[in-house]
Each structure stands twice: as C-alpha cells, then as structure tokens.
Amino acid sequence: MNIYQVFTRLFRVDEGMNVPFGTIKENGCSKFNHFSVEALNEFVKLGITHVWFTGVIRHASCTKYVEYALLPDNPRIVKGVAGSPYAIKDYFDVDPDLSENIPNRMDEFEQLVKRCHDVGLKVIIDFVPNHVSRNYFSQKLPLGISNIGSDDIANKQFNPNNNYYYVGKRLTLPDKINFPYTIDSEDYIEEPAKATGNNVFNSKPNINDWYETVKLNYGVNYKNNSSHFSPIPDTWHKMLDILLFWAKKGIDAFRVDMAEMVPVEFWNWAIANVKQHYPDLLFIGEVYNPQQYRNFIYHGGFDLLYDKEQFYNFMREIITNKGSAKLLTDCWWKQEGLDKHLVRFLENHDEQRIASKQFCNNPFYVQSAMVVAATMHRGPLMIYFGQEIGEKAADSEGFSGSDGRTTIFDYWRIEEYQKWVNYGKFSVNKLSDEQQKLRKFYSDLLNLRQKYRQILDSSFFDLMYVNQNNLDIDKIFAYLRYFEHNILLVVANFDCNKKHSFTLNFPEHAFEMIGLDRGKSLNIKGVFCNNDTILTSVNELIISGLQIDIDKHTAYIFQISVE
C-alpha cells in the first residue's frame, strides 16, 4: 500500500500571483476536475496505490459564494483566507473552492472517485471527529438528520446528549488575531462559549490553541473524567451517519484526524457498524501516543495508525545527526506485533518538508531513510505531494508563515510542483535534472515495493547484533526481509558525508529461520541503487560475510536467490 497525500486545493494552480494572504482570485485554487485520467495514471506509474485527497469536506473559509447561498465565515474564527480543512463547516458537503460548477460540486467529487477507481487507485479522505468550526452549520443535511448542536441544552456545561461542551461565559478570542484579512472584521459573538477543539474548557483560548474550532462531546465529562456511554450518546449517532454518508460515495478509507482525542469506545462501536456495510473500508488513525497503539488497533478497530512518535521521530534524529541508527532496532522491538498496522512517512501536511532549511535542506539526504521506511516494516508507505521533486516550502504564504511546511491555510501556487503539473500535461520535461533524478528514485522505490510485496509483507531479520564491531553502528543499518526462500538484503548508510566500506556478517541463525542449509549456493544481485552480482553460498556468508562498499546517504537493496 503506497499512499500519495495531496493537498487538493494546491494540486494544480495554472495562474497565481502568490500574494501573501491572497484571495482565491489572486492566488488561484485547484479543482476536483484537475485530477484528470492523465494525472491519475501518472500516480499509478509513480507506484501509488492510494490517494489521500486532503481538504475535501467543506470547512470554514473567508471566501464567499453569495449567489449560491454559501456565505463566508467571520475572519476572526478562520485561520487563513482559505481556511483550515480541519475546521469543518458542513460534514455533508464538499469545499466549493474545489468545484468548477459549484451547484454540481458533489457530483464532481463523485466523478473523481470514479476516475480513481477506473485507473486502479483507491481513495482516502479525511474524517475530522474531534472538533468542528465554531460556525458549524450544515446546509446539506440528509433527510432525518439534525444539525450538530441543534438540540443541545446550552445552559448545561455537560450533558451526555449535548453535541458540544459549554463553559458558561462569553467567548473571548485571543488578542493576537491580527492579520490582513481580519482588519475591519466584526467581533465574533459566542455566548455561552463552547469548549475549544484542543480540550480548552474555558472561554479564553490563546493564539496557539485551535481557537477556530469547538470540541465535540462523546459522553465524557471532563470535569471528573467520567464516561456516559449508555445509552449511546447523540454525538455517536451523528458521527456514524456522517461516516456512512461518505462510505456510500465509494471512498476506500478514512484518514481519521486526531483519533485519540475521541474515546476508543466510540471507535469500537462506530467502526464495527460501518464495516457491517463496508467490510473493506479502511480506518487510518492519527494517534500520537505509542502507549495507545494497541488499544486503538485491537479495541478501537483501526486498521492502521500513524507512526509519527516512533519511526518518524527516530528517523529524523538519525537524518539530522542527533541520533544513532541503533534507534531503528529499538523501534522494531517496541513495535513487535504492530508493524503491519503502522503507516511510515517522512513528510505530511503537519511536518516540515525534508528539503526545507528547517529539516535537512537537501532532499537526497533522506534516500537511505526512505528505503528503510519502504522496506523495514509490513505497513504502508506514505509520501506527500511535492516530496518526490524536493519541494522546499520556502515561501511565506500568509497565515502559515515561513515554517518549512506547505500551507494548509492559504491559497497558493507551488511553483516547483507546477513545473510537473505543467498546465495539465503532467510531465517531467520542465523539471530540473536533479528533480527528475529524485522523482525517479521515488518511482523506483515505490514500484519496488509492489514488485516485492510478498517478501515485504513477510518476515524480518535484524543483522545488527552480529555487526557491532565491524562497522559504524551509528550510521549503518542492515537487515533481511524474506518469504520462504525469497530474500531481500537491505543495507543503509545514513552518513551524509562519506562512503562506508565494511564486511557485513551473517549469523547462521538467520539462514535457519529462512530454512536454508549451509551448502546452498546463492546469487546476490543488486536491485536498487546497486547492480552488482555476487555468487556465493550460505556457508561462505556465515564464515566470511559480504564485502559492502556503500555511498553516502544511500541504501542498497539486494535480491538473494538460491542457485
């Protein structure tokens, strides 16, 4: 499973002035229809199996479509002119910015889903269950469903059947909400104030809080941490209705935002209910506490979780020379039994771009890290649009600022990515030689994962315990992946400054696990970043090892076959 996350609004912007805090008219916006069959086929050629379209569901925004009765939100409760896709305004609608024919916007999304399926891609969209926009109101409610909060008893700070939490005072927004688009905006009145999305249970969120959102109530009284799940709270039913609404559209997976901020008991109930109707639909949870991984997988029912706090964080330390490659062995042991449930990545919309000055300033420095991310575990691999050409995120787009991340709040034209988009031609012709080289690296790696899927879905053997004294264990990491007698050897050099030469040792126990006796002849052939062919035997590898000469910030993959 190879996931391509694309921030839908920024995918194809043919004309854009790139005005900081600019409007949609000034800076442009991509559309569902821009994901043509040609574009989707290029994703397939890249080696992608799933596309995560980020920012599909209608969210708070300063952009107005008065002629369609779609009014802007108060700028004081919107982050950026375009708005955050995680401040949902209407769970049953799509973002009108993404449509060429606004009255037919849902049909345009459904046609995108169909195009994806026609070329063999699966579709992932966000589900944001923990919080909504402060100005949430659905204009597209299906028959028989009531609006969130419409039946709340607002003078109760907590009621199990309220959809919101109320804090009993008038909302006071942060003083520092002072941006070009908020000048002359009216005060936003909310009384009584609702709890803010990141668990702020008072009327005064600060500038670093999710002040544009309100927390949803799943039946937990946060004053005493008591749970009220029987009878089933109203919010549970409303969220299930939303999940089933989108599942019926034919999507293949939900990426669930901040899943661990919602009670795991809800997920146990909701996911089981959804899978009664859509058994193949996947749930991918954003969970940051490794101590909760097993709970959300085995009790909550999630198919997959983010691997941010362990693999990503460990790998970032290694890449930036703040940690040792030994961390990867620790990561493996900590995730024993979980590895197939965890999604590995080195970029997404929350994280800084690899090529940014805030990370490592050179996209080629993570080649070894990407190979390990792609081959060490059984779980999915995810890349973020533009990662494959070394997007630096060096612009200061507006609300986002120059922070090494591609904005999720503003309208913008990502100039380097548009060289590949090329007004809908989707070709490498306008990319630099370095960008083409990097894109080929990602394409080769993603396609290798598909070619050797059977092996990469099977067993792992860490070779480092027999290589403690013959190589630099802070910079080198090596392991085997195998299925029956089909073997891949991966050797990674995380040193960005120099080539390493060493003899790689193999324990007899590795071949016992694989089921090969010492007399077997072997053919070792480089299949990634190396084209060497070596004829040897199990016995020779155990006695003498294998000479490795590996370039800086590179990883080699060898296929080992029985002769």
C-alpha positions in Angstrom: 0.0 0.0 0.0 1.6 3.2 -1.2 -0.2 6.4 -0.2 0.1 9.7 -2.0 -1.2 12.6 0.1 -2.2 15.6 -2.0 -3.4 18.8 -0.6 -6.3 19.1 -3.0 -6.5 22.9 -3.1 -2.9 23.3 -4.1 -2.6 20.5 -6.7 -3.0 22.4 -10.0 -2.9 26.1 -10.0 -2.3 27.4 -13.5 -2.3 31.1 -12.7 -1.5 32.5 -9.3 0.1 35.8 -8.2 1.2 34.3 -4.9 0.1 37.3 -2.8 0.6 36.6 0.9 -2.9 36.3 2.5 -4.2 36.4 -1.1 -7.7 35.7 -2.2 -8.8 32.8 -4.4 -9.0 35.2 -7.3 -5.4 36.4 -6.7 -3.7 33.1 -6.0 -5.9 30.5 -7.6 -7.2 27.1 -6.4 -7.1 23.6 -7.8 -10.3 21.7 -8.7 -11.6 18.1 -8.5 -11.7 18.1 -12.3 -7.9 18.9 -12.4 -7.3 15.3 -11.3 -7.7 14.1 -14.8 -7.2 10.5 -16.0 -3.8 11.6 -17.2 -2.9 12.9 -13.8 -4.1 9.8 -12.0 -2.3 7.5 -14.4 0.9 9.3 -13.5 0.3 8.5 -9.9 -0.1 4.8 -10.9 3.2 5.0 -12.8 4.9 6.5 -9.8 3.9 3.4 -7.9 1.0 4.8 -5.9 -2.0 2.6 -4.9 -4.0 5.0 -2.7 -4.5 8.8 -3.0 -5.4 10.8 0.2 -7.2 13.9 -1.0 -6.8 16.3 1.9 -9.3 19.1 2.4 -12.4 17.6 0.6 -15.1 18.3 3.1 -16.5 21.8 3.4 -14.6 23.9 6.0 -14.7 27.4 7.4 -13.4 30.0 4.9 -13.3 33.7 4.2 -14.3 33.1 0.6 -17.9 33.8 -0.3 -20.2 32.4 -2.9 -23.3 34.6 -2.2 -25.0 33.6 -5.4 -25.1 30.0 -4.1 -26.1 31.0 -0.6 -22.6 30.0 0.7 -21.6 32.8 3.0 -18.1 33.5 4.4 -17.2 32.9 8.0 -16.2 35.6 10.4 -12.4 36.1 9.6 -11.7 36.1 13.3 -12.6 32.4 13.5 -10.8 31.3 10.3 -7.1 30.5 10.1 -6.0 31.9 6.8 -8.1 33.3 3.9 -8.8 29.9 2.5 -9.2 28.3 6.0 -8.1 25.1 7.7 -9.5 21.9 6.3 -9.7 20.7 9.8 -12.3 23.3 10.9 -15.3 21.5 9.3 -18.3 23.7 8.4 -20.6 21.1 6.9 -19.9 17.4 7.2 -22.3 16.6 4.3 -20.8 18.9 1.7 -17.5 19.4 -0.2 -15.4 22.5 -0.4 -17.0 24.8 -3.1 -13.5 26.1 -3.8 -12.7 22.7 -5.4 -15.5 22.8 -7.9 -15.8 24.3 -11.4 -19.6 24.1 -11.3 -20.5 24.9 -7.7 -24.1 23.6 -7.8 -22.7 20.3 -9.0 -19.8 20.2 -6.6 -20.7 16.8 -5.1 -21.1 15.2 -8.5 -17.6 16.5 -9.4 -16.2 14.8 -6.3 -18.1 11.6 -7.1 -16.7 11.6 -10.6 -13.2 12.0 -9.2 -13.7 8.9 -7.1 -14.9 7.0 -10.2 -11.9 8.2 -12.2 -9.6 6.9 -9.5 -11.2 3.6 -9.4 -11.2 3.3 -13.2 -7.4 3.5 -13.2 -6.9 1.2 -10.2 -6.4 3.8 -7.4 -8.2 3.8 -4.1 -9.5 7.0 -2.4 -8.8 8.3 1.1 -10.5 11.3 2.6 -10.3 12.9 6.0 -12.8 12.4 8.7 -12.5 15.0 11.5 -14.4 13.7 14.5 -12.9 15.6 17.5 -13.9 19.2 16.6 -15.8 21.4 14.1 -15.7 25.0 13.0 -17.0 27.5 15.6 -19.6 28.4 12.9 -20.6 24.8 12.0 -24.0 24.6 10.2 -24.9 22.0 7.6 -26.8 23.3 4.6 -26.8 19.8 3.1 -28.3 17.7 5.8 -29.8 14.4 4.6 -33.4 13.8 5.4 -34.0 12.7 9.0 -30.7 14.0 10.4 -30.5 17.1 12.6 -27.7 19.7 12.8 -24.9 19.3 15.3 -25.8 21.2 18.4 -29.4 22.0 17.3 -30.9 20.0 20.2 -28.3 20.9 22.8 -29.2 22.2 26.3 -26.8 25.2 26.2 -27.2 26.1 29.9 -25.7 22.7 30.8 -21.9 22.6 30.8 -22.1 18.9 30.3 -24.9 16.7 29.2 -24.3 13.2 27.7 -26.6 14.1 24.8 -25.3 17.5 24.1 -23.0 17.6 21.0 -20.9 20.4 22.4 -19.4 21.4 25.8 -20.5 24.8 27.2 -18.3 26.8 29.6 -21.0 29.2 30.8 -19.3 32.5 29.8 -19.0 34.6 26.6 -16.2 33.6 24.3 -13.1 35.8 24.4 -10.9 35.2 21.3 -7.1 35.8 21.5 -5.9 39.4 21.3 -3.3 38.4 18.7 -5.7 37.6 16.0 -4.4 40.4 13.9 -3.9 39.6 10.2 -4.5 41.5 7.0 -7.8 39.6 6.4 -9.1 40.2 9.9 -8.9 44.0 9.6 -12.3 45.7 10.0 -13.9 42.3 10.7 -16.8 42.3 13.1 -16.5 40.8 16.6 -17.4 37.2 16.8 -20.1 36.6 19.4 -20.4 33.2 21.1 -22.4 33.0 24.3 -22.2 30.8 26.1 -18.8 29.9 24.8 -18.2 26.3 23.7 -15.0 24.4 24.6 -12.2 24.8 22.1 -11.1 21.8 20.0 -7.8 21.1 21.7 -9.6 20.4 25.1 -9.7 24.0 26.3 -12.6 24.0 28.7 -12.7 27.7 29.4 -13.9 30.8 27.5 -10.4 32.2 26.6 -8.4 30.1 24.2 -5.0 31.5 23.4 -3.4 32.2 20.0 -1.7 28.8 19.9 -4.9 26.9 20.6 -7.3 25.6 18.0 -9.4 28.7 18.7 -11.3 28.4 15.4 -12.8 25.1 16.4 -15.1 23.7 19.1 -14.7 20.3 20.8 -17.4 17.6 20.3 -18.9 15.8 23.2 -18.8 12.0 23.0 -20.2 11.5 26.5 -17.1 12.2 28.6 -17.5 14.6 31.5 -14.0 16.2 31.5 -14.6 17.8 35.0 -14.3 14.4 36.6 -13.4 12.2 33.6 -16.5 10.1 34.0 -17.9 8.3 30.9 -21.6 8.2 30.0 -21.8 5.8 27.1 -25.1 4.1 27.9 -27.5 4.9 26.3 -25.4 5.7 23.2 -24.8 9.5 23.2 -26.3 11.6 20.4 -22.9 12.6 19.0 -22.1 8.9 18.4 -25.2 8.5 16.2 -24.5 11.8 14.3 -20.9 10.7 13.6 -21.9 7.3 12.4 -24.4 9.0 10.0 -21.5 11.0 8.6 -19.2 8.0 8.1 -21.9 6.1 6.3 -22.8 9.1 4.1 -19.2 9.2 2.8 -18.7 5.5 2.7 -21.7 5.3 0.4 -19.9 7.7 -2.0 -17.4 4.8 -2.7 -14.4 6.0 -0.8 -12.0 3.3 0.3 -10.5 4.7 3.5 -10.9 7.4 6.1 -7.8 9.1 7.5 -9.2 10.0 10.9 -7.9 13.3 12.3 -6.8 13.3 16.0 -8.4 9.9 16.6 -7.0 9.5 20.1 -8.9 12.7 21.3 -12.2 10.7 20.8 -13.0 7.8 23.2 -11.8 4.5 22.0 -15.2 3.1 23.0 -16.8 5.2 20.2 -14.4 3.7 17.6 -15.1 0.2 18.8 -18.8 0.9 18.2 -18.6 3.0 15.0 -16.0 1.1 13.0 -17.8 -2.2 13.7 -21.1 -0.6 12.5 -19.5 0.9 9.3 -17.8 -2.4 8.5 -21.1 -4.3 8.7 -22.0 -2.4 5.5 -18.5 -1.7 4.0 -16.2 -4.5 5.3 -13.2 -3.5 3.1 -13.2 0.2 4.1 -10.1 1.1 6.0 -9.7 3.4 9.0 -6.3 5.1 9.4 -6.0 6.9 12.7 -3.9 9.8 13.7 -2.7 8.6 17.1 0.4 10.1 18.7 0.7 8.1 21.9 2.5 4.8 21.3 1.1 3.5 24.6 -2.3 3.7 22.9 -1.4 2.0 19.6 -2.6 -1.5 20.7 -5.8 0.0 22.3 -6.8 1.8 19.1 -6.0 -1.2 16.9 -7.3 -4.1 18.9 -10.1 -2.5 20.8 -10.9 0.5 18.7 -10.8 -1.4 15.5 -8.5 0.8 13.4 -6.7 -0.9 10.5 -3.8 1.5 10.5 -2.2 4.2 12.6 0.4 7.0 12.0 3.9 6.0 13.1 5.0 9.5 14.0 6.2 9.3 17.6 8.5 6.4 17.0 9.6 5.7 13.4 9.4 9.3 12.1 10.9 10.9 15.2 13.7 8.3 15.4 14.4 8.7 11.7 14.5 12.4 11.9 17.0 12.3 14.7 19.2 9.9 12.6 19.0 12.1 9.5 19.9 15.3 11.3 22.8 13.7 13.2 21.1 13.9 16.5 20.6 10.1 16.9 22.1 6.8 16.1 20.9 4.2 13.6 20.7 1.9 16.7 17.3 3.6 17.3 15.9 1.5 14.5 16.4 -1.7 16.4 14.7 -0.1 19.4 11.9 0.9 17.1 11.5 -2.6 15.8 11.3 -4.2 19.3 8.8 -1.6 20.5 6.5 -2.3 17.6 6.6 -6.0 17.7 3.3 -7.3 16.5 2.2 -3.9 15.4 4.4 -3.2 12.4 1.8 -4.1 9.7 -0.7 -1.6 11.3 1.6 1.4 11.1 2.0 3.9 8.3 5.5 5.2 7.8 6.3 8.6 6.3 8.9 11.3 6.3 6.5 14.1 5.1 2.9 15.1 5.5 1.0 18.3 5.9 1.8 18.6 9.6 5.6 18.1 9.2 8.3 20.2 7.8 9.5 19.4 4.2 12.6 17.3 4.0 14.2 19.8 1.7 13.3 22.8 3.9 16.1 24.6 5.7 14.3 23.6 9.0 14.8 19.9 8.3 17.9 18.9 6.2 17.9 21.3 3.3 18.7 18.5 0.8 16.1 16.0 -0.4 18.8 13.5 -1.4 20.0 13.2 2.3 17.0 11.1 3.1 17.4 8.5 0.4 18.6 5.8 2.9 15.8 6.8 5.3 13.2 6.4 2.6 14.4 3.0 1.6 14.2 1.9 5.2 10.8 3.4 5.6 9.8 1.4 2.5 11.3 -1.9 3.3 11.7 -2.4 7.1 8.1 -3.0 8.0 5.0 -4.6 6.6 2.8 -1.5 6.8 2.0 1.2 4.2 4.4 3.9 3.0 3.1 7.5 2.5 4.6 10.4 0.6 3.4 14.0 0.4 2.8 15.7 -2.9 6.0 17.5 -4.0 8.2 15.3 -1.8 9.2 13.4 -4.9 10.7 16.6 -6.5 12.2 18.1 -3.4 9.7 20.8 -2.5 11.3 23.2 -0.1 8.3 25.0 1.3 10.4 28.2 1.5 7.5 30.6 0.9 5.7 32.7 3.4 2.2 32.2 2.1 0.2 34.1 4.7 -1.2 32.6 7.9 1.2 29.7 7.6 4.3 31.8 7.6 7.8 30.5 6.5 8.0 27.5 8.7 9.2 24.8 6.4 5.7 23.4 5.8 3.4 23.8 2.8 0.5 25.9 3.8 -2.9 24.3 4.7 -4.5 27.7 5.4 -3.8 29.8 2.3 -4.4 29.9 -1.4 -1.0 29.5 -3.2 0.7 28.3 -6.3 3.6 25.9 -5.6 5.9 26.9 -8.4 8.2 23.9 -8.5 5.3 21.4 -8.3 3.5 23.2 -11.1 6.5 22.5 -13.3 5.5 18.9 -13.2 1.7 19.6 -13.5 2.6 21.8 -16.5 -0.9 23.1 -17.2 -2.3 19.6 -17.2 0.4 17.8 -19.2 1.9 16.1 -16.1 5.4 15.5 -17.4 8.9 15.8 -16.2 10.1 17.9 -19.1 10.2 21.2 -17.1 11.8 19.7 -14.0 15.5 20.2 -13.4 17.9 17.3 -13.8 18.1 17.0 -10.0 14.3 17.0 -9.7 14.0 14.3 -12.4 16.6 12.2 -10.6 14.8 12.5 -7.3 11.5 11.6 -8.8 12.9 8.6 -10.5 14.3 7.5 -7.1 10.8 7.6 -5.5 9.2 5.9 -8.5 11.8 3.1 -8.5 11.3 2.7 -4.7 7.5 2.7 -4.8 7.3 0.3 -7.7 9.9 -2.0 -6.0 7.5 -2.2 -3.0 4.9 -3.5 -5.3 7.2 -5.9 -7.2 8.4 -7.5 -3.9 5.2 -7.1 -2.0 5.1 -10.8 -1.0 8.5 -10.6 0.6 7.9 -7.2 2.2 4.6 -8.5 3.7 6.5 -11.3 5.4 9.4 -11.8 7.8 12.2 -9.5 9.1 15.7 -10.3 10.5 17.9 -7.7 12.0 21.5 -8.2 11.2 23.0 -5.6 13.5 23.5 -7.8 16.6 26.3 -9.6 14.7 27.8 -6.5 13.3 28.6 -4.4 16.4 32.4 -4.3 16.0 32.9 -4.3 12.2 31.1 -1.2 11.1 29.8 2.1 12.3 26.6 1.2 14.1 25.6 4.8 14.4 25.5 5.2 10.6 24.8 1.8 9.2 21.7 -0.4 9.4 21.2 -3.8 7.7 18.5 -6.4 7.7 16.9 -9.2 5.7 13.3 -9.5 4.5 12.2 -12.9 3.4 9.3 -15.1 2.3 10.2 -18.8 2.1 13.5 -18.8 0.2 12.9 -15.4 -1.4 15.2 -12.9 0.3 16.0 -9.2 0.2 19.0 -7.7 1.9 18.8 -4.0 2.7 21.9 -2.0 3.7 21.5 1.6 4.6 24.2 4.3 5.1 22.9 7.3 6.9 26.2 9.2 6.7 25.7 12.3 4.6 29.4 13.0 4.4 31.2 9.8 3.4 31.2 6.4 1.8 31.5 3.3 4.1 33.3 0.1 3.4 33.0 -3.0 5.7 32.3 -6.7 5.9 28.7 -7.5 6.7 28.4 -10.5 8.9 25.5 -13.0 8.7 24.6 -15.3 11.6 23.8 -19.0 11.0 20.5 -18.4 12.8 19.3 -16.2 10.0 19.5 -19.0 7.5 18.0 -21.4 9.9 15.0 -19.1 10.2 14.8 -18.9 6.4 15.2 -22.6 6.0 18.5 -22.7 4.0 21.2 -25.2 4.9 24.9 -24.2 4.8 25.5 -26.0 1.5 23.1 -23.9 -0.6 24.7 -21.8 -3.4 23.4 -18.2 -3.6 23.1 -15.5 -6.2 23.2 -11.9 -4.7 22.0 -9.3 -7.2 21.7 -5.6 -6.6 18.1 -4.5 -7.4 18.1 -0.9 -6.1 20.9 1.7 -6.2 23.3 -1.1 -7.0 23.7 -3.5 -9.9 26.4 -5.9 -8.6 26.0 -9.6 -9.0 27.8 -11.9 -6.5 27.9 -15.7 -6.5 28.4 -17.2 -3.0 27.0 -19.7 -0.6 25.3 -19.8 2.7 28.4 -21.3 4.3 30.6 -18.6 2.8 28.4 -15.8 4.1 28.4 -17.3 7.6 32.2 -17.7 7.6 33.4 -14.7 5.6 30.5 -12.3 5.4 29.8 -10.0 2.4 32.0 -7.0 1.4 29.9 -3.8 1.2 31.1 -0.5 -0.3 28.2 1.9 0.1 27.9 5.5 -1.0 26.9 8.3 1.4 23.2 8.8 2.2 22.4 5.8 0.2 20.7 2.4 0.7 21.3 -0.7 -1.4 18.8 -3.5 -1.9 20.0 -6.9 -3.0 17.9 -9.9 -4.0 19.3 -13.2 -2.7 18.3 -16.2 -4.7 19.1 -19.9 -4.3 21.0 -21.2 -7.2 
